[in-house]
């Protein structure tokens, strides 16, 4: 059973079952399935799989499976009928940490870029005359301290597309706290000057972990415009530090069904704590060696310290079942002798007998026989009679001398 807790100023704010989120970039700890071990195992190691994140001072870039967490047609349409503009300022329902800064507002550009620099925001209910321009012409790679691409930005991918004619740009807040997501979808947007070429892409920002994911379903190259330039990556607010996947910095490139994850990997911003079933702290690493002598359970917490000093705690537990030695008892009553099928031995006296073997689990199996032996009995009677004699034991009448027997069960 896995739970997430969200703390702010040491107060419990939220508690959800993590299985409801199903997102790989959420706060997470997983101890694996419940486990059974045989009695001959004295000690073994438990492994906690955790979502490792650090401060947002640096990032690691990973290629991930192309599995967009949301449909491209989800969200609220923005910049409808406009091209080369920035959206109005959009409020984030959670603080997002980006290159060491803390942000609760964001601006979406029509050309595949989003930025935390709200000075680029168009005014509410903007029109063609007062909208902030989202420039399209660039040839510099990132990082760049002047000119384009934009600083304090997520480019996923930044290139000249034209949503004024076809396609949609949408944003949405999806998921549950403390793992909500801010999602921007560029769905079926044609390239400027190459309207037959279509881009579909998604940018996802994760609450708490501050992970960024970019999913590109299709991004072809319009070589006739701006040299086909595009860039995929993130850049800080001064233009001195940036991260891009290999071959995805500014240039002429195409992409299809690819995905990238940008994970903060500065100083670790989480800690792990293990507990036994009595609630005692027994470890603080992602592995734990245990030596139980009876079936039991263990619990592990991972506590994430967010950049606004709030906390998220995720808990998982694992049950350990020890397969012990086995015993079987048989009770038997026999006359004179008994041969026990378990071991083939013949017994002539009452008693308790045992036979010890190894069961299929490698543990001791003990068969116990509680045996009662009842012996045969004999009684002899001598009689002298004239002519005939009727024997009361069996009711038979005898007219000749002799020795007669009658056998019954005692």
C-alpha positions, 0 to 999 in steps of 0.5 A: 500500500503506497501513500503520499503526504504533502506537508507545508509548515509541518501541517498535513495538507494532502494524502493520496494513494499514489497508484491513482496518479500513474505518472513515472515522474511523480514523487515515488518509492517502491519496495516491490511485491510482498515476498515469501522466503524459506526458513533456511534464509537467514538474512536478505536485502530489501531494495527501495526504488525511488524517484531520485531528484535534486535541486534544480541547479543542474539537470540530467537529460534522458531519452525515455519511451514515447508514452505521452501521459496525456492526449494531445487534444486535452486542455484549454485553447489559447492564442486561437487565430494568432501566430507569433505571439505569447499568451497572457500570463498563466497562473500555476497552481503549484510552485515550480523550481527551474534553474534555482528559481521559484515560479508560479506563473508562466507564458506560452509562446505560439512557436513551441516555447514556454518561458517563466519570464512574464515580461513577455506575457501579452495583456489580457484579451490581447489583439494583433496590435498589443500582443507580445511577439514570439519571434521566429527567426533565430540561428544561435545555439543555446546557451545564448546570453543575447538574442534568440532563443529565449532565456528562462525557457523550455523549448519543446521544440521551438521553431516557426509554426503557424497556429493561426490557420490550423491546429490548436495550442492548449494548456491544462492542469492535470493530475492530483496534488502533490503531483499535478502537471502543467501541460502544453499541447501543440496539436497538428500545427502547420509550419509557416511557409510549409503548411503541408508539414505538421508538428504535434508535441507536448511539454509536461511540468511536474509538481514536486519533482520539478521534472520536465518532459517533452514528447514529439509525435512529429516535427518535420523540417521546413527547409525553405524557412529560417533554414529549418532551424529548431531547438529542443532544450532548456535554458536559464535566465542569464543564458549561461547554462542550457541542456539539450539532447544530442543533435537537438540544439539549434539546427535543421533536424526532424523528430518522430515519436521521441521523448526526453526527460530533464531531471534536476540533479543538483544536491539531493533533495530527498531522504529515505527512512526505514521502519520495522513493524514496531515503528522503530527506525532501522535504516536510511539508505535505498537498501536494507539488510534484514534478518527476520526470524518470523513473518513481518513487515517493513515500511519505508518513507521518502521525504522530498524537500521542495524548493519552497521548503514544503515537504512531500512524504511517500510511503510504501511497505512490504510484507515478508512471509517466512515459510516455516517447518511443517508437521503432520500427526497421525493416530493409529490403533492396531493389534499386535503390530503396525507397519507405518507407510511413512518409513516402512517400519513395523512396531509391536508396542504402543508409543509416539514415533517420529520421522523427519525429512526435508519438504519441498521448500528445503525446510524440516518436515516432521511426521508424528505417529501416535500408536496404540497396540492392543494384544490378542487374548485367550481363555481356556475352559474345561468341561465334563458332561454326559451325552451332550454339551451346549457351549454358552460362548457360541451356542453350539451343542457338542456330542463328542469329546474334543477341543473346540475354539471360537475366535472373536474380536476383543 
